Amino acid sequence: MLTETIGIQTGSSFSCHSITERIQSFIDTSQQLEGVVCASGKHTTTALIVNEMEERLILDLEKWLKELAPPLQGYKHDDLHLRENIPDNEPKNAHSHMQAILLGNSVSIPFKDGKLQLGQHQDVILVELDGPKERNVVISI
């Protein structure tokens, strides 16, 4: 098994970042020709998805997530005064956790002849739900 961690600096509270090329580069470096690459986010307020990295679809995704898990809806996780050892700059981000649960935190993609077996319009996308932050994704073959 080969494993690597990649870092992504996100730029806003919600953003999407294609990591397809970085995963493909990892496969290229591994010199493996066939197998499955697994990617797993190391954060509870990010998600990993396989979908189309198209601007209007990303806007629709953001709108849909905000409708399903809107910010500041009286979530118990946001009762910061009831939680112990909370830093002064802790955000009220329960909605980000809920949104991440909806999307999931890992993906597995087969590769053959050293190439990811994605469809024509598919990308592996890190979805930032509570940024901007430095994020990490672990990838393994």
Secondary structure, 3 states (H helix, E strand, C coil): CCEEEEEEECCCCCEEEECHHHHHHHHHHHCCCCEEEEEEECCCCEEEEEECCCHHHHHHHHHHHHHHCCCCCCCHHHCHHHCCCCCCCCCCCHHHHHHHHHHCCEEEEEEECCEECCCCCCEEEEEECCCCCEEEEEEEC
